Amino acid sequence: MIEAIHAQLSAWGRWAQNPIRSAVGYPSHAAGFGDYRPHGVEYKSHPPAGIFTGNDSMEFVDSAVRSLEQRDRALCVEYYQHGPNWEAVCVRLSMSKSVLYRELHRVQDRLANRMCAGA
C-alpha cells in the first residue's frame, strides 16, 4: 500500500460521504472554532502532516478518482467509502485479502501518477 495515497483516499472517503458537502449555506465548522486546538489536544483525526498541501485538496483527489476506469473507481468506493474493514470488502467483492491489497496498490499507483501529472 502507498501510505500517502492511502491517507488521502481515507480522508476522501469520509469527505465523499458527508451529506452537506455540496449544500449551500452551511459552514464547514462553527464560527470561532475552526482551527483552534489547545497545545497537545486534537479534536478530530487529521491526515499526516505535509500530505494535503497545494493541489492535494479533496476536490482534486475526487477528480482523480473520477478519472479512473469504472472498475478501479468502484474498488475505491467499496474500500474507502463503504468499508468498514478489509474483511467486509473481501466478502462483498468475493476476493482474498492478497488480491484486494494487490488491486488497491495498483489503483493507488495509478492515482499517484494522475495526481502528480495534475489529473
N, C-alpha and C positions, 0 to 999 in steps of 0.2 A: 504494500500500500504506500502511496505517496502521501506522507503525513500532512504537508502543507495544503495539498488539494483536498485531502480528506477533511481537514478542518474547515476549509471554505465551503465544501459541499454539505457538511453537517450544519453549518450556520445557514446556508441556502435552504436546506430542507425545513428548518424551523421558520425562516423568513417566508417561504412559499406557502406555508400552511396558515400564516397569520390572516385571519378573516378581514381585518380592516386595513391591510397594507395598501389596497387600491381605493379605499374610501376617501371621500373629500371632507375636510373639516375636522378631522380628529388628529390631535398632536401625537407624536410618537412617544412622548413622555410628559409628565406633569411639569408645569412651568416652575422653574427654580430648582428642579431636582435632576435635570438631565445628566450631567456628568459628575455630580457631587458624590464622592466616596471618601469617607474618612480614611486616613492612612491605615493600610493593612486590612481594610474591610472591602469585600466585593459583594455587591447586591445581586448580581446575576452573572452567569457564565460568559466568558469572553474568549475569543479565539486567541491563540498565542500572539505575543507582541510582534509587530512587524509584518504580519501576514496581510492585513487589509489596509494597504496603502496605495495611493494613486488610483489606478483603474480597477482595483480589486473590490469594487462595490458590489452589492447584491444584484443590482440590475445587470452589471457586467457578467457576473457568474451565471445569472439566469439566461442571458442571451447566449452565452457559450454552451450551456446545457441544451437550450432550444435548437442550437445549430447542429447537434448530434443527430445521428441516424435514429429512427424511431425505436429500434431495439435497445440501443445504448441509453437513450433518454428514458425509456421505460425502466431500465435497471436502476438508474439514478433515482427516479421517483420511488420505486419499490423500496430501495435500501435507505435512502436519506429522508424521505417523507413519511412512508408508511411504517417502516421498521417493524417492531421496536428493537429487534436484535437479529443477528445473523441467522439464528436457528429458525425464526419465523419466516424470514425471507427465503431461506433454503427450502422450507416446506412449501411455501406459495409458488416458488419458481421451479420446484422439483429438480434441484441440483445439489450437489455436495458442497461442503464448505470450501474445499480446494478449488472447485470450479467457480464458485461465487467470487472468491478473492482474486483468482486469476482474471476473471472478467472485469471486476472492479478496478484492478490495476491497469488493465488495457484501456478502460474508459477514462480513468484518471490521467493516464498518459496522453490520450487524445485531447482531453480538456486542458491539460497543461500546455500542450502545443498550441491550441487555439487561443488560449488566454495570453500566451507570450506573443503570438502573432497579432493580437488585437481583435480576435474573434471576427 
